[in-house]
Amino acid sequence: MKNLYLVDYWVPFPSSEYGGVIALIAENDTEAFTLLSEEETFDEKYIHLIMPNLIKCQKFKLQGDYESGILEAFIT
């Protein structure tokens, strides 16, 4: 069973002026971390800040079969 994750963007001000939110589907926190840390558009020097945001983010159980991946990223 997979989860919908709504993750606060982890890059601090001033690199990210207003922050943001990322929606993704993953089976667990480890898979979500892998998806986010391997995304080329995110600044790799802040990878260490991803997992704390994953642990505290909202997660919703999904019914049915969904492909894992980043759905949308609203970031500044």
N, C-alpha and C positions, 0 to 999 in steps of 0.2 A: 504494500500500500504506500502511496506517495503523499507528499505534503506540498501545499502551496505555502511558500515563504514570502513574507513581506519584510524586507531587511532595510533598516536605515543605512544610508550610505556612510561609510566609515572614514572617509578622507576628511580631515579637520580643516577648519578655516585657517588661513586664507586660500589654500589650494582648492577647496570646495567652498565657494562663497555662501551658499544657502543649504548645502547638504543634498538630500534626495532620498528616494526609496527605490528599491529593486525588487521586482516580483519574479520568482523562479519556482520551478517544480523540481523536487529532489526526494529521494527515498529517506535520507537522513542528513544530519548535520555534516557528516564527512563528505558525502557526495555534493552537498550544497557548497561547501568550502572549496572543493576541487573545481566545480563549475565557475565560481567567482574568482578564484585565484588564477585560473588559466585564461580568463577573458582578457584579451589584449588591450581593450579600450580602457581598462582600469589601471591606475598607477600602481606598479608592482612594489614600490617602496613602502606601501601601507598594507601589504598582505597580512602582517601580524595583527592588524586591527579587525580583520574580517570575522574570525571565530567568536570573539566576545559579542559582536553584534548578532551573529547567528544564534547564539545560545539564548539571548534575551528577546529575539524577534517574535512576531506573531506567526504561528504555524496553524494551518488548517488541513485536516485530513481530507483527502480526495477519494471519492468513490469512482471506480472505473480504472481503465488503463491509460495513463498519460505518459508522454515522453518527457524525460528529464531535460531541463534546460532553462535558460534565462528567458522570461517572457517579455519583460519590459524594464527599462532603467530610466527613471526620471531623476537626473542628477545635474548639478550645476558645477 
